[in-house]
């Protein structure tokens, strides 16, 4: 058959390749002889009409699309139009939102034929066997579909052995230039891609659906397998790479071995990753920096212990402060993120978090107003107390929609802006200038961002307006 795998339509400036679709394409190729086409409609900023035209040009037997809560309604609109114009194409939906709202989607959107919940590398090839033969997919794990007037639901599927998966074939994406951008301003300048070295999360933060999606099972690729892929990427000309793991530093010995192998094999790449503050010792961070990890991202979330407890974050502000300081000592660029608006959080708590962020003086900061998403512990708790409307599952919601008496949209947006202003002021002094000079001397990525944008009018305008390259 011909199988087209696609991201949803939309508009973005964050040009990261669709790694999940490439894994699916590789798994299909491993087991079947289908013709596979991968379309990154999101990064190409396809309109509905342009996407439908592309599908009609390809004329696939099966169309598979992933979606998030943020893109769900747009995804339904475009897939409805595909079904109208190509009624014989089988439509399969996956991704986080489809996983947590499978029954609701099948009940309301008749053009969706199958939903795959969780990780689809094992399920999708087997489902294609049944689609091709016209048989019922009773033995396929992780799927939901209509059966005899009802809905048949199988248990969410996971891949246990990540080393068994073929490396993503990035050639399927054509010659599209991916990169790390902010508001159109480039932060990467070499050939760029992403890599996944582990999946899942053993924690259960109230605002995050990752733990439910992975059944709190963290699985990791061996260091050798990860570096084999990095070496392949390096040979193919890639020079900058983001590790998309939610918990890259979870197993310290594995990270150390990855760094050792990177240096042994002479892989010279600029690497980015996310770490947990309680798995980020100075010794580990220095080892990572020597191997090319120039940028690390920490989810700090709040300066108030009671807010962190509400989020079930299982880190402390002190651990975050130590991790940021140690990453700076190691010569890494440090980005921290914070969430504002928890129902247990006062405006004074919000301002305490902003003061905390200023005291840390990370190289980049991200402030997010709390989102309430399907599949998160917070969503489940609000559903149990009757706070959710019948159609709330279709879209993402900011916390002020449910707790307006606690903090209004205007109040929280005002504090977010104050947070960014405070962050910039923290650098406008002699100590900040000295630290910027130091990081430029020891960090190649910092130098490339500055030199790559020194004559970029968009970047100059952004800095003048107080945005800065790492404000998100």
Buried (B, 14 or more C-beta within 10 A) or exposed (E): BBBBBBBBBBEEEEBBBBBBBBBBBBBBBEBBEBEBBBBBBBBBBBBBEEBBEBBEEBEBBBBBBBBBBBBBEBBBEBBBBBBEEBEEBBBBBBBBBBBBBBEBBBEEBEBBBBBBBBBBBBBBBBBBBBBBEEEEBEEBBBBBBBEEEEBBBBEBBBBEEBEEBEBBBBEBBEEEEBBBBBEEBBBBBBBBBBBBBBBBBEBBBBBBBBBBBBEEEBBBBBBEBBBBBBBEBBEEEBBBBBBBBBBBBBBBEBBBBBBBBBBEEEBEBBBBBBBBBBBBBBEBBBBBBBBBBBBBBBBBBBBBEEBBEBBBBEBBBEBBBBBBBBBBEBBBBBBBBBBBBBBEBEBEBBBBBBEBBBEBBBBBBBBBBBBBBBBBBBBBEBEEEEBBEEEBBBEBBBBBEBBEEBBEBEBBBBBBEBBBEBBBEBBEEEEBEEBBEEBBEEBEBBBBBBEBBEEBEEBEEBBEEEBBBBBB
